[in-house]
Amino acid sequence: AQSVTQLDSHVSVSEGTPVLLRCNYSSSYSPSLFWYVQHPNKGLQLLLKYTSAATLVKGINGFEAEFKKSETSFHLTKPSAHMSDAAEYFCVVSGGVTGGGADGLTFGKGTHLIIQP
Amino acid sequence: GAGVSQSPSNKVTEKGKDVELRCDPISGHTALYWYRQSLGQGLEFLIYFQGNSAPDKSGLPSDRFSAERTGGSVSTLTIQRTQQEDSAVYLCASSHWDSPEETDTQYFGPGTRLTVL
């Protein structure tokens, strides 16, 4: 069984300041972990993916995430927020055993990122 | 290249009517997934197709929901006798199982917003 907990339902930061979106996971296997972003009235876009090659993963638009097995965390960060980053962010875990399959994909509840001018 | 496409983008229907939602996956992707996104439930997995294999229907919420995939490509999600609680955004995703690096990375379409009056 696997689960994902996004610790904040809403995060508000000022433009130009750092962003931290927190995610903890639980998985019986060596998981693949993802962050997806969803802008208003848009589909889900893949930001980045961890598959055990490196613990620090760089994604698009300046985002990165660090996999910490000891803390079962996969927090998303960005050094400087931009207005266009305002969106809903989802942390996702895949079972990784079968290499795919929707039964191995579990979504967090989402974190709404608000950027203050 | 072209991403996952879905049609219609919006659908308004009356309670009790049947609706069909269409998904066109990324060319060459063998796996196709349907999800439902609603305010109260977040992102829920509905059904999964891998190639020509029988679909995994474990996530379908009731027997009013069905899906098919013709020729291993386009998929249709059908909801019979729609109810107001079926109102949600229905998302389709596809993934490429032939690539070990991409087996569990899902690429999402823009979704179909269904409103049942």
Interface residues (C-beta under 8 A of the other chain):
Chain A: S32 F34 Y36 K42 G43 L44 Q45 L46 K49 T51 F90 S94 G96 G99 G100 G101 A102 D103 G104 L105 F107 K109 G110
Chain B: V4 A31 Y33 G42 L43 F45 I47 Y48 Q50 D56 S58 G59 L91 A93 S95 W97 P100 E101 T103 D104 T105 Q106 Y107 F108 G109 P110 G111
